[in-house]
Amino acid sequence: MRVRFSVVVVMMILLAAIACEKKAEKPQPVGKVEITTVPDPLMIVLQPADYSITATGRETGGAAVTLTNVTVVVTYLDSIHIMLGPEDLTVTRFTWEAGSPAEGGPLSGLLEHFWHFDSGEEKEFEIQVKIGHGLTGPEEFAGLYLPTIFIQAGVAQGKEGFLVSLNYEGTDDHGNIITGAASLRLQFQLV
């Protein structure tokens, strides 16, 4: 009787171990971040003006996500680099590689707000865009600044606008590596 009881106990332990193993085999959700902007495209005029764009970020994969690296690049809409004479402005002025929100250049406020998402979380952020005559934006301005001379040079080359591309990498709370991209089109409004 004692042997039989021991066999039953061993079988129960084995069944419990198998059930735990099957439970552990269930796939874990993989975090995913989606970023959209409104309006897109943003119609911009060829003279000084101020604009606001609403960026919405959502975690849609079911796991919290923390970004680890973001690259922001501004080109023309056709992905050709912005040139002024021999200078490649896309490389010298309009590329930011960020390992933290503070390194995000004019989009550092957005990155700070979107650097971490809890599972299922949705966030919004207002991106400021300013067109101005000077080569650099006002000191107190926090956002994307574009000199009118760059817009005029683009129009003279037959370009239709600018493309702001944001590529990101991160990890979710299960250790999965995630990648993604978002973009914003700034289209020239020729009046």
SULJO-V877788 format. One line per field, one symbol per residue. phi: phi as a letter, one per 20 degrees, with the letter a starting at -180 (. if undefined). psi: psi as a letter, one per 40 degrees, with the letter a starting at -180 (. if undefined). burial: I if it has 24 or more other C-alpha atoms within 12 Angstrom, else O. A space follows every 50 residues. Layout:
phi->???
psi->???
burial->???
This chain:
phi->.ffffffffffffffffffffffffgfefdfbddccccfbeeedeecgad cccedddcedenbfccfcbccdcdcfgemfffdcmeeefgfeccccdceb gfeelfdffffffdfccfgmfcccbeeeccdbfffcfggefdredcfgff ffffffenfdqdcddcdccacefdnfeccabbbcdddfded
psi->ddddddddddddddddddddddddehhiihihhhhiihihihhiieihii ihhhhhhhheeeiihhidhhhhhhaideehihihbehgdddddfhhhhei ddeebeeddddddedhhiheihiihhhhhhhididiiidehgahhhiddd ddddddeeieaihhhhhiiaiieeeihiiiiiihhhhhhh.
burial->OOOOOOOOOOOOOOOOOOOOOOOOOOOOOIIIIIIIIOOOOIIIIIOOOI IIIOIIIIIOIOIIIIIIIIIIIIIIIOOOIIIOOOOOIIOOIIIIIIOI IOOIIIIIIIIIIIIIIIIOOIIIIIIIIIIIOOOOOOOOOOIIIIIIII IIIIOOOOIIIIIIIIIIIIIIIOOOOIIIIIIIIIIIOOO
